[in-house]
């Protein structure tokens, strides 16, 4: 497959391979909540989650879905090189609501001619029979458009999951994956790198586990410390540390090398809202993080899947002599990673 010049299979490469052009993602807020916030499981949310439910870059639920899509297209107009978009239901848990309402907001997005498909961020414990039937019905009604489900796994390790207040067991995740695979609905999994107490080996165990789950895509996300979260309190009390740029890139490259070459990488860092971000400060310059990642992988001759294919996960020699802002690789101006 064509990685389009990158050492890993990015979402941008998948879009160009599949559609012949770039697709732009528009983040949406459908005005929903989460069982980890409404008292069903907890009222505090996950320990790292902001009050916006990870939807801090959406226009906000005061606007209708068509209005949010219009606003998103206007923002992207200046750098647009493609003609279609991905409608990303991002804020909170986007299958957690009345099925009739979910049907309405999904169809509002899918019915727009320039929307190639929708990506729905949710929890594996919020995919009941009615929701699954809805998703399968939408697949039938919109055969020319894709429907993706994004699951916030973060880690396979139950001790870490309890610490971050994920609220469900790993078996719940695997059951949801099995049901989505049976319905032929692609799954994208969120994994956080740098979770407190997790070693490199623990993170690799999560990657190896996901290699065997038949997932379509993965988001490898940096742990951010955001203001007004419980994790921020832990950080200020000195109980939590964040990764340096060097340590993050070393861990990230190790994960990419261990990942199946067929899995599409939808994200290799994260977007902490600058107004809320406490740490790490280096993550504010996303382009620099991406450029430095590409430099190091090129200098170290590392690509996605090479450890997966060889079955060895302890022999990486990552070139860490290239520091942030140095090197001679052309800047990556892509909106996707």
Secondary structure, 3 states (H helix, E strand, C coil): CCCCCCCCCEHHHHHHHHHCCCEEEEEECCCCCCCCCCCCCCCCCCCCCCCCCCCCCCCCCCCCHHHHHHHHHHHHHHHCCCCEEEEEECCCCCCCCCHHHHHHHHHHHHCCCCEEEEEEEECHHHCCHHHHHHHHHHHHHCCCCEEEEEEEEECCCHHHHHHCCCCCCHHHHHHHHHHHHHCCCCEEEEEEECCCCCCHHHHHHHHHHHHCCCCCEEEEEECCEECCCHHHHHHHCCCCCCCCHHHHHHHHHHHHHHCCCCCEEEECCCCCCCCCEEECHHHHCHHHHHHHHHHHHHHCCCCCCHHHHHCCCCCCCCCCCCCCCCCCCCCCCCCCC
